Amino acid sequence: MGYLHDGRARTLLEAILWHGGEADGARDAVAAAAPAERSALLAFLKSL
């Protein structure tokens, strides 16, 4: 399963990290998050 509008992101994390513009703050927060926080976020997103 691919993510983003064109399916080029192989994972949710790639999709998050490839965002820019208005999403810069959110992307940077995910990149700086502790591994446990990042795992919890990705688990939540996968549950949606």
KAVENDA-V500369 format. One record per residue. N is the residue number from 1. RES is the residue in one letter. OMEGA is omega in whole degrees, 0 to 359 (none if undefined). Layout:
n:N res:RES omega:OMEGA
n:N res:RES omega:OMEGA
This chain:
n:1 res:M omega:177
n:2 res:G omega:179
n:3 res:Y omega:188
n:4 res:L omega:186
n:5 res:H omega:183
n:6 res:D omega:177
n:7 res:G omega:185
n:8 res:R omega:177
n:9 res:A omega:183
n:10 res:R omega:181
n:11 res:T omega:175
n:12 res:L omega:180
n:13 res:L omega:176
n:14 res:E omega:181
n:15 res:A omega:179
n:16 res:I omega:186
n:17 res:L omega:179
n:18 res:W omega:180
n:19 res:H omega:179
n:20 res:G omega:179
n:21 res:G omega:181
n:22 res:E omega:182
n:23 res:A omega:182
n:24 res:D omega:182
n:25 res:G omega:179
n:26 res:A omega:179
n:27 res:R omega:181
n:28 res:D omega:178
n:29 res:A omega:178
n:30 res:V omega:180
n:31 res:A omega:182
n:32 res:A omega:183
n:33 res:A omega:175
n:34 res:A omega:181
n:35 res:P omega:180
n:36 res:A omega:178
n:37 res:E omega:180
n:38 res:R omega:178
n:39 res:S omega:179
n:40 res:A omega:179
n:41 res:L omega:181
n:42 res:L omega:176
n:43 res:A omega:178
n:44 res:F omega:181
n:45 res:L omega:179
n:46 res:K omega:180
n:47 res:S omega:182
n:48 res:L omega:none
